[in-house]
Amino acid sequence: MRRRDFIRAITGAAIAWPMPARAQQSASRVAYLALAGDEDAALVKERLGELGYREGRNLNFDFRTAEGRLERLPELAAKFVATSPDVIVTGFGTETAKAAQTATSTIPIIFTSVGDPIAAGIVRSLGKPGANITGLTSQTAEISGKRLQILEELAPGMRNIAVIVSPGYSFTAVALPQLRNAASTRGLHLEVCEVRSADELAVKVELAAKSGATGLTILETPTLLALRRQIADVAAKARLFAIYTNRDFVEVGGLMSYAADRRQQYRRAAELVAKILEGEKPAEIPVEQPTKFELIINLKTARMLDIDIPLKLLATADEVIE
C-alpha cells in the first residue's frame, strides 16, 4: 500500500456502527508503533472506525515507524509513553512488542504479530498474559513443520532445505531451534542462510543450493519481509521449491505460502484495542492464536519453473494465482 492509499484508508468514512459509550465522552488516544511500513496500521485503524472509533471525532491515532531500524524502537516507544496514550499497539515483530513493554509497565499494550510471546518473555502464558500486555501470536514457529510437510508433498524425496534467517532478532533465536527439530523429525537437513541485507542474499542462497538444497523456506522478520521481492527472485533463479510465511511473497512471484490471514489478524487486534478502551484489562485478555491458515499457490511461477503442482495441493489451496 502506498502512503497516499494509507492516508485515504485511515481518514476515509467508516461503516456506521453504534458508537461506544466511552468513546462518546472523550477522544481515545491510540499509539501505533511499527518497525517498518504502514499497511498494517491502516487495517487496525479501519477496523477501529467500523467499531465507532473515528479520527477527528473520538479517536486520536498516532502512528510512528522506525523505518526498519531496530535501534530506533526504544526511543520511539519512550516518546509514545510520554504522550500518555490509552493503548499502545505494536506492529509486526517481537522486537516492537518488547520495546513497548520495556518502555511502560502501566499503559496497556496490544501486540499484533509475535511468533512466540512466551519464549520471548513477553507474557507468562497465553491464557493469563499478566501485567499490561496481550495480543495475537502468529504461531509462525509452530507451523514451520507444516510448511516442511507441504514442501515434501510438492517434491517427494527432498532432503535438503535452505532456510533464510535474520540474525539478531529474538524470534529467530526462538524459532530456528524449533524448525531444526521439525526438520530432524522428518529426516530433513537445513542449510541455514543468515541474511542481514540484500547484498548477502544471493550469495548465501547460491551456496545453499550448491550444497544440495532443493527447497527453501524462511523465518520471517521485518528485514526479510522488506526483501520479499529479492528473495522470490533469488529462489526462482536457483530453481528452488519455496514456501513462505506471508502471502506478500507469493504476490511478488514467490511459489507458495502457508500462513494465517494477515488482514484478519490486524483487524482482530483492533477489536482487542476496543476492549481495552471499554475498560477491560490486558492481563485478563488471553493471547489469541489464529485458527485458520491459508495455502496460496502462484501457478504462474510454477509454470515458469516447470514445476508440476500435485493435484492434491491444488485442491487444498485456498487461493491460486494464475
C-alpha positions in Angstrom: 0.0 0.0 0.0 1.4 3.4 -1.0 1.5 6.1 1.6 -1.3 8.1 -0.1 -3.5 5.0 0.0 -2.7 4.6 3.7 -3.9 8.2 4.3 -7.1 7.6 2.4 -7.6 4.3 4.4 -7.2 5.9 7.8 -9.2 9.1 7.1 -12.0 7.8 4.9 -15.5 7.3 6.0 -16.1 4.1 8.1 -19.0 1.8 8.3 -21.6 3.2 10.7 -21.6 1.0 13.8 -23.1 2.0 17.1 -20.8 4.4 19.0 -19.3 3.0 22.1 -20.5 4.8 25.2 -17.0 5.7 26.4 -16.0 7.0 23.0 -18.9 9.5 23.1 -17.4 11.1 26.1 -13.9 11.9 25.0 -11.4 11.1 22.3 -9.4 7.9 22.9 -5.7 8.0 22.3 -4.2 5.0 20.4 -0.5 4.9 19.6 0.8 2.5 16.9 4.5 1.6 16.9 5.8 0.0 13.7 9.2 -1.2 12.8 8.6 -0.6 9.1 5.7 0.1 6.8 2.2 1.5 7.4 -0.1 -1.1 5.8 -0.9 -3.0 9.0 -1.7 0.2 10.9 -4.3 1.1 8.2 -6.0 -2.3 8.9 -6.2 -1.6 12.6 -7.5 1.9 12.1 -10.0 0.8 9.5 -11.5 -1.7 12.0 -11.5 0.8 14.8 -13.6 3.0 12.5 -16.1 0.2 12.0 -16.3 -0.2 15.7 -17.1 3.5 16.2 -13.7 5.0 16.9 -13.0 7.6 14.3 -10.3 10.1 13.7 -11.4 13.7 14.3 -14.4 12.6 16.3 -13.5 10.4 19.2 -10.1 9.0 18.3 -6.5 10.3 18.2 -4.4 7.8 16.2 -0.7 8.4 16.5 1.5 6.4 14.0 5.2 6.2 14.2 7.7 3.9 12.4 11.3 3.1 13.0 11.7 2.7 9.2 13.3 -0.7 9.6 15.9 0.4 12.1 15.7 -1.8 15.3 17.8 0.6 17.3 15.1 3.3 16.9 12.3 1.3 18.6 13.2 2.1 22.2 13.4 5.8 21.5 10.0 5.8 19.7 8.4 3.7 22.4 9.6 6.1 25.1 8.2 9.1 23.1 4.8 7.3 22.9 4.8 6.7 26.6 5.5 10.4 27.2 2.2 11.3 25.4 0.2 9.1 27.8 -1.9 7.2 25.2 -4.8 4.9 26.3 -3.3 2.0 24.4 -0.1 1.3 22.5 -0.4 -1.1 19.6 2.8 -2.7 18.3 3.1 -3.7 14.7 4.7 -6.8 13.2 7.6 -8.4 15.1 8.7 -9.5 18.5 11.2 -6.6 18.9 8.4 -4.0 18.5 6.4 -5.5 21.3 9.5 -5.8 23.6 10.4 -2.2 23.0 6.9 -1.0 24.2 7.0 -3.4 27.1 10.3 -2.1 28.3 9.1 1.5 28.0 6.0 1.1 30.2 4.6 -1.3 32.8 1.3 0.6 33.1 -0.1 1.7 29.7 -2.0 -1.2 28.1 -0.2 -2.8 25.1 -1.7 -4.9 22.3 0.8 -6.7 20.1 -0.3 -7.8 16.7 2.0 -10.4 15.5 4.6 -12.1 17.8 5.8 -15.6 16.8 6.3 -17.0 20.4 5.4 -14.5 23.1 6.1 -16.9 25.9 9.6 -17.9 24.8 10.3 -14.2 24.1 9.4 -13.4 27.7 6.6 -11.1 26.7 3.8 -12.9 28.5 3.7 -15.6 31.3 1.1 -17.7 29.5 -1.3 -17.4 26.6 -4.4 -17.8 28.8 -3.2 -15.4 31.5 -0.7 -13.0 30.0 -0.4 -10.9 33.1 0.9 -7.3 33.5 -0.1 -4.7 30.9 0.3 -6.6 27.7 -1.6 -9.1 25.5 -2.3 -9.5 21.8 -2.0 -12.1 19.0 0.6 -14.7 18.2 1.2 -15.6 14.6 2.2 -19.2 15.5 5.0 -18.9 13.0 7.3 -21.3 14.8 4.6 -23.9 15.4 3.5 -24.2 11.8 7.0 -24.4 10.4 6.7 -28.2 10.5 3.5 -27.9 8.3 5.4 -25.9 5.8 8.1 -28.6 5.6 5.3 -31.2 5.0 3.9 -29.2 2.1 7.4 -29.0 0.6 7.7 -32.8 0.8 4.3 -33.2 -0.9 5.5 -30.8 -3.6 8.8 -32.6 -4.1 8.9 -36.1 -2.7 12.4 -37.2 -1.9 13.5 -33.7 -0.9 16.2 -33.9 1.8 18.0 -30.5 2.0 16.2 -27.2 2.5 17.7 -23.8 2.7 16.2 -21.6 5.4 16.7 -17.8 5.3 17.0 -16.2 8.7 17.8 -12.8 10.1 20.4 -13.0 12.9 19.9 -10.6 15.8 16.1 -11.0 16.1 14.5 -12.5 19.2 12.1 -14.5 17.0 14.9 -16.1 15.0 16.6 -17.3 18.2 13.4 -19.0 19.3 12.1 -20.3 16.0 15.3 -21.7 14.4 15.8 -24.5 17.0 12.1 -25.4 16.7 12.5 -25.6 12.9 15.6 -27.7 13.3 13.6 -30.1 15.5 10.8 -30.3 13.0 13.2 -30.9 10.1 15.1 -33.6 12.1 11.8 -35.4 12.8 11.1 -35.5 9.1 14.6 -36.6 8.2 15.5 -33.3 6.6 18.7 -31.2 6.7 18.6 -27.4 6.9 21.1 -25.2 5.1 20.9 -22.0 7.2 21.4 -18.8 5.3 21.9 -15.8 7.6 20.9 -12.7 5.7 21.4 -9.2 7.1 21.0 -7.3 3.8 20.1 -7.6 0.2 23.8 -7.8 -0.7 24.2 -11.1 1.2 21.0 -12.8 -0.1 22.1 -14.1 -3.5 25.5 -15.4 -2.3 24.0 -17.2 0.7 21.2 -18.9 -1.2 23.5 -19.9 -4.1 25.9 -21.5 -1.6 23.0 -23.4 -0.1 21.9 -24.7 -3.5 25.5 -25.8 -4.3 25.4 -27.7 -1.0 22.4 -29.7 -2.2 19.4 -27.6 -1.1 16.4 -28.1 -3.4 13.8 -26.4 -1.2 13.6 -23.1 0.6 11.7 -21.5 3.4 12.2 -18.5 5.7 11.8 -17.5 9.3 10.0 -14.2 8.7 11.3 -11.0 10.2 10.7 -7.4 9.2 14.1 -7.5 7.4 13.1 -10.4 5.3 9.6 -9.1 4.6 11.2 -6.0 3.2 13.4 -8.2 0.9 10.5 -10.3 -0.3 10.8 -9.5 -4.0 14.5 -10.1 -4.0 14.0 -13.4 -2.1 11.4 -14.6 -4.5 13.7 -13.7 -7.5 16.7 -15.5 -6.0 14.7 -18.6 -5.2 13.4 -18.7 -8.7 16.9 -18.2 -10.2 18.2 -21.1 -8.1 15.1 -23.1 -9.1 14.2 -23.9 -5.5 10.9 -25.3 -4.3 10.0 -22.4 -2.0 7.3 -21.9 0.7 6.9 -18.6 2.5 5.3 -17.3 5.7 3.3 -14.5 4.1 1.1 -14.1 1.0 3.0 -10.9 0.2 5.9 -13.2 -1.0 3.6 -15.0 -3.4 2.1 -11.8 -4.7 5.6 -10.7 -5.9 6.4 -14.0 -7.6 7.1 -16.5 -4.7 5.9 -20.1 -5.3 3.7 -20.8 -2.2 2.8 -19.5 1.2 1.2 -21.1 4.2 0.2 -18.6 6.9 -2.6 -17.1 8.9 -4.8 -14.5 7.3 -2.8 -11.3 8.0 -5.6 -8.9 7.3 -7.9 -10.7 9.7 -5.2 -10.7 12.4 -4.7 -7.0 12.4 -8.5 -6.4 12.3 -8.8 -8.6 15.3 -6.1 -6.6 17.1 -8.3 -3.5 16.7 -11.1 -5.4 18.4 -8.8 -6.1 21.4 -7.9 -2.4 21.4 -11.6 -1.6 21.6 -11.9 -4.0 24.6 -9.2 -2.0 26.4 -10.9 1.3 25.6 -14.1 -0.1 27.1 -12.4 -0.9 30.4 -11.0 -4.4 30.1 -7.5 -5.1 31.4 -4.9 -6.6 29.2 -3.8 -9.0 31.9 -7.3 -10.5 31.7 -7.5 -10.9 27.9 -5.9 -14.1 26.7 -3.4 -14.0 23.9 -5.1 -15.2 20.7 -3.9 -17.7 18.1 -5.0 -17.9 14.5 -7.5 -20.6 13.8 -7.3 -20.6 10.0 -4.3 -20.8 7.8 -4.2 -20.2 4.1 -2.3 -22.1 1.4 -1.7 -19.8 -1.6 0.0 -21.1 -4.8 1.4 -19.0 -7.6 0.7 -21.1 -10.6 2.4 -18.7 -12.9 5.6 -19.1 -11.0 5.2 -22.9 -11.0 4.9 -22.9 -14.8 7.9 -20.6 -15.2 10.0 -23.0 -13.1 8.5 -26.1 -14.9 7.1 -27.3 -11.5 4.1 -29.6 -11.6 1.9 -28.8 -8.6 0.3 -32.1 -7.3 -3.5 -32.1 -7.8 -3.9 -32.7 -4.0 -2.1 -29.5 -3.2 -4.1 -27.5 -5.8 -7.3 -29.0 -4.4 -6.5 -27.9 -0.9 -5.2 -24.4 -1.8 -7.2 -21.5 -0.5 -6.1 -19.4 -3.5 -4.4 -20.0 -6.8 -2.7 -17.1 -8.5 -2.8 -17.7 -12.3 
